[in-house]
Amino acid sequence: MRLLPLFSAIVLGLGSVAAASADDAPAPAPTRVAVRAAHLVDVKAGTVRDNPLVIIEGERITEVRYDGQVPAGINVIDLGSATLLPGLIDCHVHLTGDPGEVKGDYYEAVLKRGSIDSAILSPIYARRTLDAGFTTVRNLGAPDYVDVALRNAIDRGDIAGPRMLVSGPPLGATGGHADDTTGFSPLIEFHGVEGVADGVDAIRHRVRENVKNGADVIKFMASAGVLSAEASVGAPQYSQEEMNAVVDEAHRWGKKVAAHAHGAESIKMAIRAGVDSIEHSSMIDEEGLKLAKQHGTYLDFDVYNDDYILSEYAKKGFPASTVEKERLVGRLQRENFQRAVKAGEKMAFGTDAGVYPHGWNAKQFAVMTHWGMTPMQAIQAATVNAADLLGMTGKVGAVAPGYYADLVAVSGDPINDVAQLEHVGFVMKGGAVDKNEIKR
Ligand code: ARG
C-alpha cells in the first residue's frame, strides 16, 4: 500500500508525456518496402511458389503477390534467383553460454565464471543466431534472469538479436539436472537465483517467481540429463504430483511449459502432467508416442547435439562421465526421432544450441532429413510448427499478410538440399535488413 501513491505518480507522469508528444507530432507513415526473389517456400501449404513479391509496411507484411506487378513508388530489394523462407525458429537455445568459452578446462569455466560473464557475452551469441537466419528463439534455461535482460535489450532495439521467449532459471529437483552444485563438495555454495524446488508448494512458488521476473515460458527438468553430474541420464526427477503442480501453476498464469526429458518414463509422466513440449525426447517408447499424440504434445529432438558432444567435449575437458552418458542417448535419440516422424507426431525444431556453437543451429536440418523427415517437414518444424508451439501463429513462422516481416533467403534450393539453410545469405527481422550477402 505504501508504494501506491508513488506508483500512480509514475504512471500518470508517463501518461502525460505520451499525450503531449502525440499532440505535437503525428506518427510518420510506416516505410513501405518490397522483397522480390525467384521462389518462396510456402510453409503453410507445403509447396514452393515462383516469382514472389513480399510487400512490407513497417514491421509487418501487408501482401504477398505472384503476378510480377510492383506497386508504384515502392523500394524493391531484389534477391534475384534466391529462395525466400520465413525467418527460422529454434525452440530450444541457451544464448547465455557457448562451448567456445570452454577451452580445455571445464572446471575453469564452471568455477571462475558466473552469470555476469554470461551477460557480457550473450549479445554476441544473439547476433550469431540472428545472422544464421533464426529470427525467433525460445531460450530454455539461463542463470539469474540474464535471458530476460537480453530479451528486453533486443526488444528495445539496443542490441541486435532474434525475438526471444525466455524461461529464466529452469525448475528441477535437488541433486538433479537443474542443480548446479551436484557433484561438488557439500561445502561449496553458488550464489544466484536457483531453479531448484522440491515439493508442490516450493514448485508453485518458483513458477510464480519466474513469472514475476519476466519469464514467457516455464522450463523444468522431468528427468536426469547428460551435462550434469547425477549418475542417471533418464531417470524421472520429479514425482507425478510435482510435475502436475508445475503445469497447473504455469498454465494458470498463461505460460506454456517445456519439459526436459530423456527417459521413457519421465516423458510419459510429463505428457500426462500436460506439458506443451518434451525437450530431447531421447528414449520415448511406443506408449509415449501414443500419449504425445493423444495430448497434442510437441516433441523436440535435438538430434545434431550428439555429433558435437562426442567429437569435442572430451577435448574441452568435460568429465568423462558426461561423454559416457551421451553415448547412452545419442544414437537412440535419432532412432526414436525416426519413429516419431513415421508415427506422424507433432514436431518442432529445437537444437539446444549453446551445447554446441551458436549460429550452427541449421546443421540440425540435415540430420533430421537423414533420419526420416523430408526437407519440407524439417522446414515446417522450424517455422509453422515452431510458431504454433510458441503460441505465435499469426506473428511468426510464415510469410503472409499480418505476420512480422521476418524473412530469410538462400541462393541454393533448400527443398532439394536442406543443408542450404546453413548458408543463409539474407536476413530481415521486423522489416529491418540484418544482412544481405545474396549475389545476384
Ligand atoms: N542439455 C542436454 C542434457 O544435458 C543435452 C543433451 C544432448 N544430447 C543429445 N543426444 N541430444 O541432457
Residues whose N, C-alpha, C, O or C-beta is under 5 A from the ligand:
A	BS01	LIG	G225 V226 L227 D302 N305 D306 V329 G330 Q333
